[in-house]
Amino acid sequence: FRINRRKGVQYCGGNEEDYKEILQVYLNTGLQKIREIREKYNEEDWKNYTILVHALKSTSIGIGATYLGEIAKDLEMAGKEGNISYIQAHHREVMQEYDVDKLNKLIDLHIFFK
């Protein structure tokens, strides 16, 4: 999980406290979002899968997780285009990058709040 803290703070209008709050919400909702994305993938519900990866893209970019936002965008575009083979080939990569446990460990180490 790669986060550019500086970009995340920028997206929060330069407000460090707002960034911390948004990052905490991202973390708190992350496990549920992972379950939802996996559920829709397993159900082959591509319409709702696409909606969920769109949200993942937006929220990830908002905290400075640019790489995750970019690869989620690729899945979103594939979903909109009906390119299921692309989704199937890249879903796992996105789920490996979207690892809330890694983010939580980074927060615990206070990397973002020094």
N, C-alpha and C positions, 0 to 999 in steps of 0.2 A: 504494500500500500504506500504510494508515494504522494506526499502532500507538499505543495509549495505554500508555506504559511504566509509569506509576504503577499502572494496573490489572493489568498483567502481573506486576509485582512483588508486588502484593497476592495474586494467585492463587498465588504461590509462597511464601506465608506471610510475606511481607515480606523474604525473603532474596534480596538482590541477586545473590549468586553462583549460587544455584539458577536464578534467572531467566536469567542469562547462559547457563548450560548448556542450559536448555530452549530458549532462542532459537536457540542454535547447532545443536541437534538438529533443530529445525524447519527451519532453513536447509539443513542437510545432507541431509534427507530430502525437501525440497520439490520438487526437480526430478523425482525418481522418482514422487512423488505426482501431480504435474501430468501426467506421461506416463500413469499408470494411469487417472486420471479421464478424460483425453481418449480413451484407448483404449476404455474402457467406453462412453463417449458415442458414439464412432464405430461401435462394435459394436452399439449399441442394447441393451446389457446393463444394463437399468434397475435390476435388483436389486442388482448389484454396484456400479453407479454410485451408488446411494443409500447403500450402506454406506460408500463412499469419501467422499462429501460429508458424511456424518455425522461421520466422523473429522476431516475438514477443519474442520467447524464447531467441534468440541470443542477441537482443538489451537489453532485460531486464537483462540478466546475465551481459552484458557489463556495466550497470550502477549500479550493485550491488543489483538488485531486484531478489535475488536468488530464493526465494519461487515462485514468478511469473514465472521465467524461468523454474523451475522444473515442475510446473503444466502445463505450455504451452508445454513443452517437452512431457508430457504424452498425451496431445491432438494430438500433431504431430505424435507420434508413433501410436496412435489409427487410425489416418487418413491414414497413410501409410499401416496399416494392414487391413483397411476397417472396423474397429470396430466402426460403426456409433452409436451403442447403448452407448458406452463409451463416445463418443463426446456429445451425447444428455444429458447424465447424468451429465457431468462435465463442459459443456460450460458456464453455468451461473456462476459457481464458479470462473472461470478464468476472466470473464467479470467484476465480482464484485471486484476482486483483481486488475485488470487493470483499475484503476480509476484515470484518469489524474487530476481530480479536487482535489483529495487528495494530489497528488504529488505537484500540484501548490500551495496548502495551505502550505505544508511543506517548499517549496522554499520561499514563502512570509514571513514565520516566521524565515527565515535565519538559519534554523537548519543545513543545509549542508555547509554554507559558513562562519561559525564562526571560 
